Each structure stands twice: as C-alpha cells, then as structure tokens.
C-alpha cells in the first residue's frame, strides 16, 4: 500500500486528535511517578496506530514506514512521549522480513488486536555496549529447546512486554570467521519466562523510559522460536535497527517542532522592558536556526524512510537521519529552555520534561560518535577507527 502525502496528513490529524485527549498534566504525572502510560498505549493500540506496519492479512493496516514515522512524529509534536510504545513499530523491521509464516500467524494477529505487546528488543549488554559483536549471552541447542544464559541492559519496556526479540550467540566469537556471524535472534515469551530463568530489574533514570536490565539463567526457549536461520541474527536485527533509527529520527523532528512552537508562543507573549522578548534578535536568531536545522533534518528522515520502504539499502541515510534529527531536537530544546529562562525549569511548562526526554537520542539507540565512525568508514572509506 502506497502512502501519499494526503494520506499522511489524514494520519497526522487523527493522531493529533487522539493525543489531545491526553493533557499535559497526564504526562507530568506519569513522569513524576515514573509510571508507564498504560492508558495512552491502550488508546493508540485500539485506534490501530501501533499495528500500522503489520500487514492486513494479520489484522494490521499494512502501511509503510513513512506512515509509522508520521505517527510517531505527531505524538512527539503534541508533547506526548512515543518512547513508551515505539518498539512495537521498529521491531517489525526484523519480524516482517525474517520471521517464519508460522511465527507471524501465531503472534501478529494478537499484537494487532492488542492482546500481546512486542515492546522489548534485547541486544545491548553491560560489557559490550554498542559493540554488538562482543555480546556474551549464549544460546545452546539442546533437543527441542535452546538454553540461554547471559545479561542484557537498557532493555526498555521489558516489564510491559509480552514478547521480546533477543539476540544471543549460538557460536562463540572465537569460532567464526566474521565477528558478526554466529549470532541468532529469538522470540521470548516474557510472561512464561519470568521466574523460570528470566529476571527483570528496573533502572531508575533521569527520564521516565521504563528501562531495565535483564538476567538470563538457563532459560529454555523452544527451537521453533528461533527467527530465521541460526547464526544470521546480526543481519536480521540490522533491518530493525535501520527502522529504529528512522523512527527515532521522526520522533526527534516532532520534539523539535514542539520546542519551536512552544518557544515562539512564549516569545510573543512574554514582555520584558515593555516589549515582547521575541522582538529581540537574541531570541529570534536561535529560534530561526533551530527551525532551519529541523526542516533540513526532516528531509533526511523522509528520504531514509522512502529508501527503506522501497527495499533499498539505507544504512547511511538511516544513520544520518537519526543523527541530524537528534541534533536538531537538542538544539531546539536548548533554545526553548533558554527562551523561557527560569520558567523553563518549572514542571508546569513541560519544557524541562521534554528537554530531558529528547537528550536521550544523542546516546540512543546509537551514540552520535558511532554514527560518525560508520559514515567515515563505510561512506567516506576512511580507515576503520575502532
């Protein structure tokens, strides 16, 4: 199904209307209490937005990634926080392209209906960080099961997911020719695994991101839950990672546009020395620069999504989209806080909450330095630096 600009406008309007039913006080409360926004996630699910990428034959809308990007951008632009549910979209990059037909039939209809949540992506480990090839979690085949042992960290929404995509080594790094070989992806049913080899421990952070660390001790996962072929999991998660970068980029564009609108409105209203502060070029210029950076980054997000939807390799574009959008949102956030002065630190203005939330994307899902390393090596063909 193609997604025309007219279709995207209708999607944006519908999502904005839904988000308007959740006032800013709702988000202040969930942030203050470090509570998962269950009501918001349920509303998005019931409206069909979280299943937008699932094909119609499995109960979804069968839309393209560009539509998912528009949905998440609009959520952020409304002042809400799509991080509570965005994984259900970007994990589809791995699920739709590499899961078996039996796996799709088993899980996707229930995910589309909201009976199951696929919100956790277990990749990062304490000792590996962004060096995914160095993960130590292992999966050993034993009869009709795999026995999994290891640890994951920064696995967001694990406490609120029914299914997790988990990356583990089925062949040790020492035994493979290429260090990215020998890794496999598994579908882990969380509720069945809890207390039977799976332990989840929340990590309290500066933002309400529902992130956790996971301990895995002799967890039995049915062999039928292996995604695709054994040993090829790294390539599978790359499809999810490219989708993730594009969708995170779209969220950052939404954040940036929220900051710019918020700062513009305040600069027009706030009067100091008998005139609106927006009349001062010291306020105007940072806002204008943030606006330019945001619009330029939005074009890169749009281009990356178009390439992804066309099935064209889009590693450089996905990484550039995430990087440029994250930088634009942080620039806009800093400008917005500065424009508000002391009031920017007050909870009731929502600036400080969004300021904290958007800062995450300088680090996740990949740090800005690693994006630069990737582009230097794979696009500019400079010597590998790590």
C-alpha positions, 0 to 999 in steps of 0.5 A, a space after each residue: 500500500 502506497 502512502 501519499 502525502 494526503 494520506 499522511 496528513 489524514 494520519 497526522 490529524 487523527 493522531 493529533 486528535 487522539 493525543 489531545 485527549 491526553 493533557 499535559 498534566 497526564 504526562 507530568 504525572 506519569 513522569 513524576 511517578 515514573 509510571 508507564 502510560 498504560 492508558 495512552 498505549 491502550 488508546 493508540 493500540 485500539 485506534 490501530 496506530 501501533 499495528 500500522 506496519 503489520 500487514 492486513 492479512 494479520 489484522 494490521 493496516 499494512 502501511 509503510 514506514 513513512 506512515 509509522 514515522 508520521 505517527 510517531 512524529 505527531 505524538 512527539 509534536 503534541 508533547 506526548 512521549 512515543 518512547 513508551 510504545 515505539 518498539 512495537 513499530 521498529 521491531 517489525 523491521 526484523 519480524 516482517 522480513 525474517 520471521 517464519 509464516 508460522 511465527 507471524 500467524 501465531 503472534 501478529 494477529 494478537 499484537 494487532 488486536 492488542 492482546 500481546 505487546 512486542 515492546 522489548 528488543 534485547 541486544 545491548 549488554 553491560 560489557 559490550 555496549 554498542 559493540 554488538 559483536 562482543 555480546 556474551 549471552 549464549 544460546 545452546 541447542 539442546 533437543 527441542 529447546 535452546 538454553 540461554 544464559 547471559 545479561 542484557 541492559 537498557 532493555 526498555 519496556 521489558 516489564 510491559 512486554 509480552 514478547 521480546 526479540 533477543 539476540 544471543 550467540 549460538 557460536 562463540 566469537 572465537 569460532 567464526 570467521 566474521 565477528 558478526 556471524 554466529 549470532 541468532 535472534 529469538 522470540 521470548 515469551 516474557 510472561 512464561 519466562 519470568 521466574 523460570 530463568 528470566 529476571 527483570 530489574 528496573 533502572 531508575 533514570 533521569 527520564 521516565 523510559 521504563 528501562 531495565 536490565 535483564 538476567 538470563 539463567 538457563 532459560 529454555 526457549 523452544 527451537 521453533 522460536 528461533 527467527 530465521 536461520 541460526 547464526 544470521 541474527 546480526 543481519 536480521 536485527 540490522 533491518 530493525 535497527 535501520 527502522 529504529 533509527 528512522 523512527 527515532 529520527 521522526 520522533 526527534 523532528 516532532 520534539 523539535 517542532 514542539 520546542 519551536 512552537 512552544 518557544 515562539 508562543 512564549 516569545 510573543 507573549 512574554 514582555 520584558 522592558 515593555 516589549 515582547 522578548 521575541 522582538 529581540 534578535 537574541 531570541 529570534 536568531 536561535 529560534 530561526 536556526 533551530 527551525 532551519 536545522 529541523 526542516 533540513 533534518 526532516 528531509 533526511 528522515 523522509 528520504 531514509 524512510 522512502 529508501 527503506 520502504 522501497 527495499 533499498 539499502 539505507 544504512 547511511 541515510 538511516 544513520 544520518 537521519 537519526 543523527 541530524 534529527 537528534 541534533 536538531 531536537 537538542 538544539 531546539 530544546 536548548 533554545 526553548 529552555 533558554 527562551 523561557 529562562 527560569 520558567 523553563 525549569 518549572 514542571 508546569 511548562 513541560 519544557 524541562 520534561 521534554 528537554 530531558 526526554 529528547 537528550 536521550 537520542 544523542 546516546 540512543 539507540 546509537 551514540 552520535 560518535 558511532 554514527 560518525 565512525 560508520 559514515 567515515 568508514 563505510 561512506 567516506 572509506 576512511 580507515 576503520 577507527 575502532 
